[in-house]
């Protein structure tokens, strides 16, 4: 004659430590550990009996007539950990998922409190050795339930019964085989991006370096960063770096800090009578001057009918000598080197030095800018005694 299945479920919070804690109200022949996320052990009937370490879905079964009336629970303090056990009597056997304990495996069923029997399914031999077990079900929910701490929950599936990892609108954590900083182990996890519609695997080159293609850059005035251009004080780059100097309008400033080397090269050459850097050509017409090369008479340069000017054709030498004395009333001064070979060098106020100051090569002239310098004017020749024709007013 079949015996009705009787069972009881008890839960234990493992936050507080216990030693041989007596579980009350027991008169059963079997138990199943429904859930355990910590560690605990049981002793049957007497605290001196060997402890049985509990495992999730582990079970113990005696015969229908051999029942235990006392169970003693021992656990260390484990914050947030729980133990749930089902105690049964009246069953001739039951399934033991996860192993643990013996017992017959035929004619076995577990009933819910409403009397519904939980069927035992036989595994297909194609997946390994044929055995029986309890079916595990999940649940499809278009809008999953939000549970609270310590709630027992179901497995979540999609509409096709496939188990979902991470749920809906929830980040999925994937843990690879290789730890950070260690060599890669096993197959890697592919990382994809989106083109706005479809998922796309990120592309790398043959060395595994990520390839980034920059599409067309939209027109506009925005800069992609700023590039700073520096100069260096040494030609080989081993000196000090310096910024390029500009004025307030952004124009680069160039200062000539060394003297121009000796030679006959010219910086430009313009037509006579035009202000220039270089060869002026011939002196423009001055009242009272017949020619520059042969000064005959300079009587009234100012054109006021009086002799308010002075002039000369002075032979220079390789020693500095005064050409015109200081004149506080000087309004103008022009001169020309009328020699065919040697150069003449002028100094305003100081000792004249060859190839320095105002350098007049053979045939070159110079006109003093206004307002005029009023001090003494000295000259020196590069060689021999070239003649300097000059006029002052």
C-alpha positions, 0 to 999 in steps of 0.5 A: 500500500502506498504511503502519502508523501509528507514534507516540510521546508525550513530555511536558516539564515547563516549570518549567525554562527551555530554549533549543534543547533537542534532543529525542532519538530522533525519526524522524517526519513529523508531530506534534500538541500534545496539551496545553500550558498554558504557552508553548513553541516548536520549531525543525526540524532546525537551531537557525537555522531559524525558531521555530514557536510551539506551540498546544494541538492544533496540528500539523505534517505533512510527506510520508511520505518527508520526515521530520525527525530533530531538533527543538529545544525552547525555553521560559521557566521556567514553574512547574507548566506542562507540554507533551505532544506526539505524534510520528507517521509513516506517516499520509497525513493527520490531523485538525487541530482548532484549525487549524495546518498543512495536509494532506489530510482524507480517509481519515484515522484515528488508532489507539490503541496497541491498534489501535482506530481513532478515527472522524472525525465530520462535523458537521451542516450545521445547526450551521454549515459542514459539517466533520469532527472528532474526537468528544469524550466525557465520562464519567458517574460516580455517585461521581467519582474524585479525581485528583492534580496534573497528572493528565489527566482526563475531562469529567464528565457527569450520567446524561443525558450533560449536562456538569456544572459543578463536579461533585457536592457541589462549589461552582460559581463563576459569573463575571458580565460586570460587575466589582465596582463597575462598571455591570451588563453583559449579563443578570444571574445569578439567585440563588435560595433554598430554601423547604425543598423547592423553589428560589425566586427571591429577590424584590425591589421595583420598585427592585431592593431585596430584600424581607424578610417577617417571619412570626409571632414566637414567644411568649417573653421574647426581645428583638429587639435593645434600643431605647434612649430618650433625652431632650434638654436642648433642646425642639428636640432641639439640646441634649445627649442624656440617659438616662432615670433609673430606680430599682432596680425600673425605675420612672422617676424624676421630679425637680421642679427648678423652683418651681411658677408663681404662680397659683390652680391646685391639685394635687388637692383632697381631703376635709377631714382627709385628708393631701393636696397641695392644699386641706385644707379645714377643720382637724380638731377640736383640744381647746380650739379653738372655731373656727379663724376666731375663736380664743377659747381654747386652754388645754390642747391636750395634754390634761394639765390645764396650759397647755402651749400657745400660740396667736394670730391674727396680722396679717401684712404685706408684710414678713417677721415672726416668728409663733412663736419657736424652741421646743426643746419644740415637739411640734406646730404648726398654722395657717390663713390666715383671710383671704378674699383674700390669701395668706400665705407661711411660712418655717421659719428664714429670711426669708419671701418671697412665693410661696415656701416654705409658701404658704397661699392664702385659707382654706388651712391647714397642719399641721407634720409630726412630728418638728416643726421647733423653730426660728423661724417667719416669715411674709409677706403677698402684699398688705395684712394678712391674719390667720394663726390658729395654735396651738403645743404 
